[in-house]
Amino acid sequence: MKIYTEKDYNTGELNILTMQRKHLIRVLKMCRGKKNATAHVIGVTPRTVSNMFIQHQIKDHEYIS
């Protein structure tokens, strides 16, 4: 699995990886940071959400207000 860096998202393009990352963060905010609820809303397993966190290097401060 490739780990993406910040430069992968700052291409100025709206690509699928950027869309996936932004959607995941948006749903996490909506679910108040609960990863199991987030998984249920987007229709994946909690393990998939965990893998997405690793893949996109999402930090707590990005979705916790």
Backbone torsions as a table, in degrees:
resi	resn	phi	psi	omega
1	MET	NA	129.3	178.1
2	LYS	-79.8	135.1	173.5
3	ILE	-94.1	123.3	-177.2
4	TYR	-88.5	145.0	178.9
5	THR	-107.1	171.2	-178.3
6	GLU	-56.2	-37.8	-178.2
7	LYS	-65.5	-24.4	177.3
8	ASP	-67.1	-24.2	-177.4
9	TYR	-98.3	-12.9	-175.4
10	ASN	-102.1	41.8	-179.4
11	THR	-86.7	-8.6	-176.5
12	GLY	84.5	-2.4	-179.9
13	GLU	-104.9	154.3	174.3
14	LEU	-98.2	92.0	-178.7
15	ASN	-102.2	173.5	-174.6
16	ILE	-63.1	-35.6	-180.0
17	LEU	-66.6	-42.3	178.0
18	THR	-64.6	-42.4	179.1
19	MET	-63.4	-43.0	179.9
20	GLN	-63.2	-44.0	-179.5
21	ARG	-63.0	-47.6	-178.8
22	LYS	-64.6	-39.4	179.3
23	HIS	-65.7	-43.7	179.4
24	LEU	-60.4	-45.0	179.3
25	ILE	-65.0	-40.3	178.9
26	ARG	-61.8	-44.6	-179.9
27	VAL	-69.7	-37.4	176.2
28	LEU	-59.2	-42.5	177.8
29	LYS	-63.2	-43.0	179.8
30	MET	-62.1	-36.5	-178.5
31	CYS	-91.9	12.5	178.6
32	ARG	54.9	38.7	174.7
33	GLY	81.7	3.3	-179.2
34	LYS	-82.0	112.5	-174.3
35	LYS	-70.3	-34.5	178.2
36	ASN	-66.2	-41.7	177.5
37	ALA	-65.2	-39.6	178.2
38	THR	-61.1	-44.7	178.8
39	ALA	-59.5	-42.6	180.0
40	HIS	-63.6	-43.9	-178.3
41	VAL	-63.8	-43.3	-176.5
42	ILE	-89.2	-3.4	173.0
43	GLY	79.1	34.7	176.2
44	VAL	-130.0	175.1	178.1
45	THR	-82.5	157.1	175.3
46	PRO	-57.6	-33.0	177.7
47	ARG	-64.0	-38.7	177.7
48	THR	-63.2	-40.4	176.7
49	VAL	-61.3	-43.8	177.9
50	SER	-60.1	-42.6	178.5
51	ASN	-64.8	-35.8	177.9
52	MET	-66.2	-36.3	176.3
53	PHE	-59.2	-44.5	-179.8
54	ILE	-67.2	-48.3	-177.1
55	GLN	-59.3	-43.4	-175.8
56	HIS	-96.4	0.1	179.7
57	GLN	51.1	52.7	-179.6
58	ILE	-82.2	130.1	-179.4
59	LYS	-103.4	154.5	-178.5
60	ASP	-54.4	-40.9	-176.0
61	HIS	-65.7	-12.8	-179.3
62	GLU	-80.2	-19.6	-177.5
63	TYR	-130.2	-7.2	177.2
64	ILE	-100.3	123.0	-177.3
65	SER	-81.3	NA	NA
